[in-house]
Amino acid sequence: MLSSIESDLKAALKAGEKRRVSTLRLLLSALKNERIQAQRDLTNEEIESAVRRAVKQRREAIEQYEKGGRRDLVDAETEELAILQGYLPQELSEPEVETAVRTVIAEKGLSSVKDVGLLMKELMARYRGRLDGKRAQEIARRLLS
């Protein structure tokens, strides 16, 4: 995965894609810092985890910029978000998340809002990296209430 990011950076440099170059440089810098901290090469799972953190940061920034009415910054963060998401496995769609939630509820026999924690633990284990936890929790609360 790391070599893919590095080759994409080289291609973006040649193509003159400034936003892609800056986003990938930031990502590679974060990965390098993690590698130094771990004192070894990172696994693909660790790289994916770092990309997820970067995606989460972009989403939070977009939310804050929207509250502040900064459309220009929202657009910039949205572009970066799209670039970073290209390095992650495809997330489940809304109907797929709802189906997954209903399946776990049925399998585990969950029935009240108190069971959301158990449900989320199971969902995150099964669909690691392909599920937006915040969205899944909203659906779980709606279905269990």
C-alpha angles and dihedrals in degrees: 000000000000092000089051091055091047093050090047089053091053091049091048091050091053092046093048095236099159099184093049091047094051093045094049092045090054090048093048090048091053090048091049091051091051091048090052091048092049091044091220140065114289123246120234089254091055091048090049090050090053091050089051091053090051090049091050091050090052092050092050091047091050090052092051094045091050090054089050093048094240101146093170092058092043089056093048093049091046090055091050090047091055091050093051094045088060088073095054131078114263111278120232115263122241094264091046091051091050091049090050091049092049091048094053091045090054095044095048096037093234117173115164140052087252087071095061091098093055090045093051092048091055094043094050091049094050099041101031110174096002099075132073101223095203093054092043091052092052090052091045092052091048093050096044097046 
